[in-house]
Amino acid sequence: MLVSTAVVMYMGEKRARLRATTIEGYESALRRHVLPRWGSVDVERIDPDDVQRWVDGFELAGAAEKAYKTLRQVVRWCMRRLRLRIADPTAGVELPRKAPYRPRVLSARQERDMLRGIAGAPFEAVVLCAATLGLRRCEACGLDWSDVDFRSGRVHVRRGMHVVGGHEVVTPPKTDRSDRVLTLPAFALKRLRKIAAGRRRGRMCAMGPDQVARALKRWCITRGLPWVPMQCLRHSWATISIGSGTPLADVALCLGHSTQQTCFEHYLVRTSDICRRAAKSYAAAIMGT
C-alpha cells in the first residue's frame, strides 16, 4: 500500500477521535513534509536509511521531529491495522538535537507595568486573566463572563478557543486537569469587576486568539510597554510564582499539567531566586539559625 493511500485511511480514522487543532497539525506535517517525500512509496518498502537521510536533511530540528513523528504514526498504524509483518522502518532513527527552549518572560515589575499600561484596551480582560492566572492563550480567549464568580474571584477554566482553517473553534480543555478552577488576585478581581460593568454572561472579548495576540503586541510596542508573546505570559506567571516561593506542585496544578515534570522542563525559566533561597536555607542549617 502506498503511503498516500495509507494517509487517507489513517486521517479518516483520526478525524473522528482527535481535536480539530490536533488534526490541523497532522495535516500540515503530512502536506508539507511526509507526502512530498513518501507519498508514492509503498509502506513495506520504506528503507530505514532513507528515513534517516530524510530526517538529516531538515534545516530546522523542530520541523524534522514533527515530520518524522507524523510518518512514524502512519507507519505504525499500518502495521497494526493492516497486520503488516515488517520491521518498523522508523525505529532507531536519530533526531537532530534541538536548541533548549528559552521563552521570554516578564519580571514582576515589568508585568505590573504592562497590566497598568493596557487599561482600557478592548482585550484587557483576556490579557489580565491570562497574565494573573497563567492561562494558555486559547483558554484566556475562551473565557465567558459566566465563568467568573465576582464575589470569590474564582474562575472556571473549561474551554479553549482556536482558529482552525480560518474559523474560530471552541474545544474542551486540553487535558482532564486543564478543566480547573483558579482564583484571581484581589487587584485583578477589582479591575475585572470594572471592566465587566455588570455583565455576567457573554464572551469576555469578541476578538479571536490571533487578533488578541497581535493587538497586544501593537499596543505595548507603540506605548513603550514591556511585552512578550501572549503564550509567554503563562511562562511569566509560572516563573514569578516559583521564584516567589510557590511549590512546584502547586504551580503545576494551577497550570493544568498532568505531571510536575512538564512544569519543571518547560516553565521553570529563571532559577536564581530558587538557588538563592536554597543557599539561605543551607546556611541557616549549618549555622544552626
C-alpha positions in Angstrom: 0.0 0.0 0.0 1.3 3.4 -0.9 1.9 5.9 1.9 -0.5 8.3 0.2 -3.3 5.7 0.4 -2.4 4.9 4.0 -2.5 8.6 4.9 -6.1 8.9 3.6 -7.2 5.9 5.7 -5.3 7.0 8.8 -6.7 10.5 8.8 -10.2 9.3 8.1 -10.0 7.3 11.4 -8.3 10.1 13.4 -10.7 12.8 12.4 -13.4 11.0 14.4 -11.2 10.9 17.5 -8.9 13.8 17.7 -9.4 17.6 18.4 -9.6 19.9 15.4 -6.4 21.6 16.4 -4.5 18.3 16.5 -5.9 17.3 13.1 -4.7 20.6 11.6 -1.2 19.9 12.9 -1.1 16.4 11.4 -2.4 17.6 8.1 0.2 20.4 7.9 3.1 17.9 8.5 1.7 15.4 6.0 1.1 18.0 3.3 4.4 19.9 3.7 6.8 17.1 4.6 5.6 13.5 4.5 3.6 13.2 1.3 6.1 15.1 -0.9 8.8 12.6 0.0 7.0 9.3 0.8 3.5 9.6 -0.8 4.5 7.4 -3.8 6.5 4.9 -1.8 5.0 1.6 -0.7 4.8 1.4 3.1 6.5 -2.0 3.1 9.4 -0.6 1.0 10.3 2.3 3.2 14.0 1.9 4.0 15.3 2.9 7.5 18.4 4.5 6.0 16.3 6.6 3.7 14.3 7.8 6.6 17.4 8.8 8.5 18.7 10.7 5.5 15.4 12.4 5.1 15.4 13.5 8.8 19.0 14.7 8.5 18.1 16.9 5.5 15.9 19.3 7.5 17.3 22.7 8.4 15.1 23.0 11.5 15.3 20.4 14.2 11.7 21.1 15.2 10.3 20.5 11.7 12.4 17.3 11.4 10.9 16.0 14.7 7.3 16.8 13.7 7.6 15.3 10.2 9.3 12.2 11.5 6.8 11.5 14.2 3.9 12.0 11.8 5.4 9.5 9.4 6.0 7.1 12.3 2.4 7.4 13.4 1.2 6.5 9.9 3.6 3.5 9.5 2.8 2.1 12.9 -0.9 2.5 12.3 -0.5 0.5 9.1 1.5 -2.2 10.9 -1.2 -2.5 13.5 -4.4 -2.2 11.4 -3.2 -3.9 8.2 -1.3 -6.6 10.2 1.9 -5.9 8.2 4.6 -8.3 9.2 7.5 -5.9 8.7 10.2 -4.4 10.8 9.4 -0.8 11.7 11.4 1.3 9.3 11.1 4.3 11.6 12.6 2.6 14.6 16.1 3.7 15.7 16.1 6.9 13.7 18.2 9.6 15.4 16.6 13.1 15.5 18.7 16.3 15.4 19.3 17.9 18.7 17.0 20.9 19.4 18.3 24.0 21.0 16.8 24.5 24.5 13.6 26.4 24.5 14.1 29.7 26.4 10.9 31.6 26.4 10.9 35.3 27.1 9.4 36.2 30.4 8.5 39.3 32.2 9.7 40.2 35.7 7.0 41.0 38.3 7.8 44.7 37.9 7.6 44.5 34.1 4.3 42.6 34.2 2.8 45.2 36.6 3.8 48.0 34.2 2.3 46.0 31.3 -1.0 45.4 33.1 -1.3 49.0 34.1 -0.5 50.1 30.5 -3.2 48.1 28.8 -6.0 49.6 30.9 -8.9 50.4 28.7 -7.7 48.2 25.8 -10.5 46.1 24.2 -8.5 42.9 25.0 -7.7 44.0 28.6 -9.9 41.4 30.4 -8.5 38.5 28.4 -4.9 39.5 28.9 -5.5 40.3 32.6 -6.8 36.8 33.1 -4.0 35.2 31.0 -1.3 37.0 33.0 -2.7 36.6 36.5 -3.9 33.0 36.2 -1.2 31.5 34.0 -3.7 30.5 31.3 -2.9 29.2 27.8 -3.8 31.7 25.1 -6.7 29.6 23.9 -8.0 29.3 27.5 -8.0 33.0 28.1 -9.7 33.8 24.8 -12.3 31.1 25.5 -13.4 32.7 28.8 -17.0 33.8 29.2 -18.2 36.3 31.9 -20.3 33.5 33.3 -17.0 31.6 34.2 -16.2 34.3 36.8 -17.5 34.3 40.3 -17.3 38.1 41.0 -17.7 37.5 44.8 -15.0 35.0 45.4 -12.7 35.7 42.4 -12.9 32.1 41.3 -12.6 31.5 37.5 -13.7 28.2 35.9 -11.4 27.3 33.0 -13.3 24.9 30.9 -12.8 25.6 27.2 -10.4 26.8 24.7 -10.8 28.9 21.5 -8.6 28.2 18.5 -8.5 29.3 14.9 -8.7 26.3 12.5 -8.8 26.8 8.8 -9.6 30.5 9.3 -12.6 29.8 11.6 -12.9 30.1 15.3 -13.4 26.7 17.0 -14.3 26.1 20.7 -12.8 23.0 22.2 -12.9 21.2 25.5 -9.9 21.6 27.8 -6.6 20.1 26.6 -6.4 17.5 29.4 -8.6 16.4 32.3 -6.5 18.6 34.7 -6.9 21.6 32.4 -10.5 21.8 33.5 -9.8 23.7 36.7 -11.0 26.5 39.0 -8.4 29.2 39.7 -8.6 32.3 41.9 -7.8 35.8 40.7 -5.5 38.0 42.8 -7.5 40.8 44.6 -6.2 43.5 42.3 -7.2 41.6 39.2 -10.7 40.8 40.5 -11.2 44.5 41.4 -10.2 45.6 37.9 -12.2 42.8 36.2 -15.4 44.0 38.0 -14.9 47.4 36.5 -14.3 46.0 33.0 -17.4 43.7 33.3 -19.6 46.7 34.2 -22.4 44.5 35.4 -22.2 41.9 32.6 -22.5 38.3 33.8 -22.6 36.4 30.5 -21.2 36.5 27.0 -17.7 36.3 25.7 -15.1 38.2 27.7 -13.6 39.5 24.4 -15.0 39.5 20.9 -11.5 39.1 19.4 -10.1 35.8 18.4 -6.8 34.4 19.8 -4.6 35.6 16.9 -6.3 39.1 16.9 -5.7 39.5 20.7 -2.0 38.4 20.3 -1.4 40.9 17.5 -3.3 43.7 19.2 -1.4 43.2 22.5 1.9 43.4 20.7 1.0 46.5 18.8 -0.5 48.2 21.9 2.6 47.5 24.0 5.2 48.4 21.4 3.6 51.7 20.3 3.4 52.8 24.0 6.8 51.5 25.1 5.4 48.9 27.5 7.1 45.7 28.4 5.9 42.9 26.1 6.2 39.2 25.5 4.2 37.0 23.2 0.9 36.1 24.8 1.8 32.5 25.4 4.8 33.7 27.3 2.6 35.4 29.9 1.9 31.8 31.1 5.7 31.2 31.4 6.0 34.6 33.2 3.3 33.6 35.7 5.0 30.3 36.5 8.4 31.8 36.8 7.3 34.7 39.0 5.3 32.2 41.2 8.1 29.7 41.6 10.6 32.4 42.2 8.4 33.8 45.0 8.3 30.5 46.8 5.2 28.7 45.4 5.9 25.0 45.5 6.4 23.4 42.0 3.5 21.0 42.6 1.1 23.9 43.2 2.2 25.7 40.1 1.8 22.6 38.0 -1.7 22.1 39.3 -2.7 25.7 38.5 -1.2 25.4 35.0 -3.3 22.3 34.4 -0.3 19.9 33.9 -0.6 16.2 34.3 2.8 16.0 35.9 5.3 18.2 37.7 8.0 17.2 35.2 6.2 19.1 32.5 6.2 22.2 34.6 9.8 21.8 35.6 11.0 21.3 32.0 9.1 23.9 30.2 8.1 26.7 32.7 11.0 27.0 35.1 12.9 29.7 33.3 14.8 31.7 36.0 16.4 29.8 38.8 18.4 32.5 40.5 15.7 33.2 43.1 15.3 29.5 43.8 19.0 29.0 44.2 19.3 32.0 46.5 16.6 30.6 48.8 18.3 27.2 48.8 21.6 28.8 49.7 20.0 30.7 52.6 18.3 27.5 53.9 21.6 25.6 53.7 23.5 28.4 55.5 20.8 28.6 58.2 21.0 24.8 58.8 24.8 24.9 59.0 24.9 27.8 61.3 22.0 26.5 63.4 19.8 29.5 62.9 
